Amino acid sequence: MRTSLPVVDHDLLALLRTDLIAARFTVTGVTEVLGPMASAALAREHRLPAERVTAESTDPCAALIRLFALGAPVDVSDVVAALPNTGIDGLLALRLARLEGDGLVATCDLRPYAADEHTWWVASDLSEIATGEPLAPDHVLGIGGASTTLAAWTPRRPVRRALDVGTGSGVQALHLSLDADEVVVTDLSERALAYASFNAALNKVSWDIRRGSMLEPVAGETFDLIVSNPPFVITPRDGSVPLFEYRDAGGAGDAVVEDLVVGLGAHLEPGGVAQLIGNWEIPRGTTWRDRVGAWVQRSGLDAWVVQREVQDPAQYAETWTRDGGHHAGTGQFEAMYAAWLDDFASRDVEAVGFGIITLHKPQTDREPFVDLMDVRGPVGPAMGATIAAGLDARVRLAEMTDDELLEVAWAAPTDVFVEHRLSPGSSEPVDVTVTQGGGLRLRVALDSYAAAYVGVADGSLTAGQALTAIAALLDEDESEVRERVVPILRYLVANGFLID
């Protein structure tokens, strides 16, 4: 279903903001009205629990949930009660709804969004659960799993200039507005930029909005922070699969993400950071580190990449065929499924990885570091802070000699624990691991020297002093102990097991 785009009218938007707040159409208010079960179901794009909860409710927030999230007709009197200042005429003038009999039907999706005590609203095209139809090729996505993942993993610190590449409806740009003096957003889709303009006005922020493909609109410009949830989906190019602007940029295979990784260095200030998510192909006989490692080597930047998920070609095809609103068992679904499998087979792709890519432009003339990690399990909630701290630690380590490393009095933070595994009846541990309760929630096996050091790392002694004492206690050669411990010490510092 194709609808008209929303209109920017600052006076009407001021009234709408007032009404949305008064109706508690916020993340907290919607959760309170729906309850945990219906809220979770709606997040998974299942509408029935939310329909049941809101059907008989007289709460103004419930009327707005039905109107903007579920795409259901809502009685005019209920909309007037929920939006008394905006009114029906205001909604029609903003092109957020249309009259249908005695009711009002939304022409776009409008959802509350929040982060760090800031409340926003994001308008986008109606979702499949609202229309009951497959998505249009120029569909503008709202708040999705990929966008919230990127937002959660992006380091937050004050910057002068920030760039959102492929902004879509502007979710990342809302976050950037909290940190940057100037925010530039780009997108090839005119429809997406219309929604981005509306969302900026609705949320009282200002962005420099530019139309064009990927980095083309910012040729010759540099930024302190670049974020991108790019159209990274690997899609067959033979015309058998619909191409959606929000997920398909036209490149074959994973070329879109590759080109972005390689090209970002020209747009980063020294010390600048780029944060993006993406897919990468893993051809048979290779590893994901081979493929992504080659990209980041060509970039000339520091790189820290965390692979979070791996799918085989069939899983990938199933995921993205369903994403467009098509369902298993139909002829179209099966044809697209087959096209994906054929496309991957043509390049001998064995698996597809998904992850988060953090890039940093060194400020000194040194060899860039490359850290490629595979972390599939649950992670802590504050990943942006983890990325910021981990990036700072890696930059520091890249510019620190081993002797300087050993001169620091490192200490383990409170969420780090050393675990000893014992056999029944034995006092000697079979193995020793160090674990962290937050961040990436890593577990690392330690040899006896490293275990001894971590056990005394409380900030009272430098690492060198501690290792001297450990070597003497174990009657071992001090230089050998240092040589064995320094590599694991660097790993522990990089990943937050040890701080100063």
C-alpha angles and dihedrals in degrees: 000000000000116000135181119270122255119263125233109231109157095200093052092043090055089055091046092052090052091051095046091053093046090050090050090238089162132115090264094045095048091048091050092050097045100035124219099292098050091040091054092046092051090050087056088051096252110133106184099086091049091047091053093048096047100037097090100020119120092196111122089224090058090055091053092048090054092046103044106021103034098032091226124150110259125199112257092235091056091051092049089051091051097043106028097156097044094041128182093291090053093051091049092048090051088048091231094129144010133216116254114177109303092342143068124237123198119241093199141026114257119185136172115242130188141186132167093356093309118124121206138164124225123203120198140147118302112274127236091259089060098044102030087219136104114269123267118245092248094046113150111220123221127200107341138167094261093051094049091047092054092046091050093050098045115106111239121215135131113280136172100226129018132181131204110199113204093006098183107181091351105257094142092043091058089060092045090054089068093056110029134070089211128025122195119190128190135190137157092218116089089198092054092050090051089056091044090054091049093048092049090053094044091053095041097242131126126226134177098236118200132178120222145091118297110299097354095098091057100047110159094011129114133206140194094223129022124184129182138180090184128191089267102157113126104230134176112255099207095094095255094111125053112248113228117201093219094058109019123064097177101254122127118250113334095333093120094063092039092054091047094050092047094044102045096081092072090059101046125094114226104281090021123140133216121197122189143149129221154142128260132191121238108204119206113277094024137083131231088247090060092054103039091036090059090052095051093044088058091048093064089218136118107263134198112178125181116195107210105174141017125197131184116235093264094052091047092050092049093050097051098037088058091044092070092056099265122133134216116260096040122110092238092052092051093047092052091044090054092047091055092050091049091049093053092044090055089063095035091243112177099181144355123228129206126198153129121279121203117188128185131187110225117236093206133053100263141120110280116243122235121200117177113183132180110212114163103162132082117299134200122277100245099061095149090063090045092053092047093050093042093049092049090049093049093049090049092048092049088059096041126090121220090253091053090048091056092049092066122093098226122193134191115243120236095263093059120095135181114221124200117198113206133190114232110277094012128109093194114088119240088212141346126220133182117216136187126214097207139033113032090348092227127182118207128188114227131203119225094270095049091043090053091050097047089048091062099033099119099131096260096104133035115247089250093053092048093049091049089055092045092051091051092047093050093039090237132142107271096217091052091050091051092047091052096045102042097075094050089042089057090050093049093049093046092053100043100256088120128032136168 
